Amino acid sequence: MCRQFDQGVVAMCPKAVSVSLDTSVSTPTVARALAHRFIAHCGFDDQFRVTGLLVTELVTNAVVHAGSARSHRISRDPSTRWCVCSGEGPCIRLNMTGDNQTVRVEVFDHNPTLPGMIARRPLDESGRGLHLVQSLADCWGSEPLPDGKFTWFELTEHG
């Protein structure tokens, strides 16, 4: 069962990371590496691979649907040691929070269209990401915002 999303609770979470990323083809790889570090920090070893996979799926969707994957000027943020968007071109935002039992991941993009699962044939090359999210996450969803949307999932440690 998912907890009700509450901005105040998420902001107070002792284990949280939020980073802006460009929409280049390497962004899903960067996001997956960040997710692996975050999950290791939270101590969710059994969810490690699942989280990385699901982050990759949501970020890939955001990169594909948030705008053109044109080149961007990227700078290093010394406080996080991660590349961040320079403000030129489309960006996405990756938020991850964790407590003793649950990890929540949110991916924000500026495309207002909410994602939807579509039927795929076995030989189709794309369109399986949200099916994986639905199958592997404890819960997930997407919510509209005035300037886009965020798609999220939660994983709970099953001990």
N, C-alpha and C positions, 0 to 999 in steps of 0.2 A: 504494500500500500504506500502510495506517495504522500509525502508531507505537503501541506499547503505551502505554496511559494510565498515567502514574505521577505521583501527587500531588506528590512531591518535585521532579520535573523541572519541572512546571508552575509550582510556587511559586518556582523559581529563575529562571524565564524573565525576561530583561531587558525584554521588551516585554509587559506584562500589564495588564489592567484588569478589575476586578470591581465590579459595582454591583447593589444591590437596587432593585427597581422595584415599584410597585404594579400592580394588575391592572385599570387603567382603560382605556378605549378608546383613549387617546392613547399608551399605553405602547409599542406597536409602532413608532410614529413616533419616539419618544424613543430607543428601542433602535437603530433604523436610523441615526439621526444619530450616535449614539455609535460604531456600527460604522464609519461613513464616516470619522470622525475617527481612529479607531484604525488602520484600513487605510491611510489617508494617512500616518500617523506611521510605520507599518512599511514604507512604500514599495511596497506591492503595488498599483500603479495598474491593472494589467490585471485584477485580481480585485475591484476596487472595487464595481462594480455587482452582481456575483454575491453577494458577501458581504452587502451590504445587503439584497438580496432574501431570502436564506436566513435571515438574522437575523430579518427581519420575519416570515417564515413560522413559525419556531420560537417566537418570542415571542408571536405571535398564538395559536398552539395553546396555549401555557401560560396566556395570559390567559383564553381561552375555557374551558379545562378545569381550571384551578387553583382556581376558586371564583367567587363572584359578583363582578361588576364594579361593586361599590358605591363610593360616594365614600370617599375617604381623606383624612386630613390629610397633606399633603406638605410637606417642608421642603427647603431647599437645603443641600447638603453643600459647604461652602466649599473643601474639599480637591479635589473633583472637578468642581465647578460643575454637577452634575447633580441633579435631584430624586431623592430617595430615600424609601423607605417609612418611615412613622412607627411601624410596629409594629401598627397597627390594621388588621385585615382581612388578606386573603391577599396574599402577596408572591411575586415570582419573583426569581431571581438570574441575571444575565448575566455570564459570564466569557469573556474573550477573551485568547488568548496568541499570540505570534508569534515566529518566529526568522527566519533568513535565507531560508528557503524555504517555511515552512508557517505557516498561520494556523489556530488551533483555536478554535471557539466552542462554549460550553456554556450551556444554559439549564436552570436548576433550577426545579422547582415542587413543591408538596406533594401533588400527586395521584399516588398510587402506580401507577396504570394506565399501562403502557407504550404508546406510540403505535403504531398499525398503519396500513398503507396499505389503503385499501378501493377497490374498483372504482367508478368514477364514470362517469356518462353525460355526453355532450357538453354538455348544457344545465344540469347541476347547478351551483349557485352556490358550492359549497364542496367541500372534500375533496381539493384538488390540492396542498396545501402539501408533504406528504412526498414526493409524486411529483417535485416540483421539486427538493427536497433530494437525493433519490436520483439524479436526472438530472444535477445540476450540481456537487455536491460530489464530491471525490475519494473520500471515505468518510464514513460517518455511522453513528450508532447511538443507542441509549437504554439506560441502565443503572439498575436499581432501587437505591434507598437506603433506609435505615430510616425516613426521614421524607418520602419522595417519590421523585423520580427526576430524572435529568438526561439531556437529549437533546443530542447534539453533532454537529458536522460538522467536517471538515478540508478546506482548500483548499491546494494546493501550487502555487507559481509554476512555470509551464511555460515555460522560457526556451529 
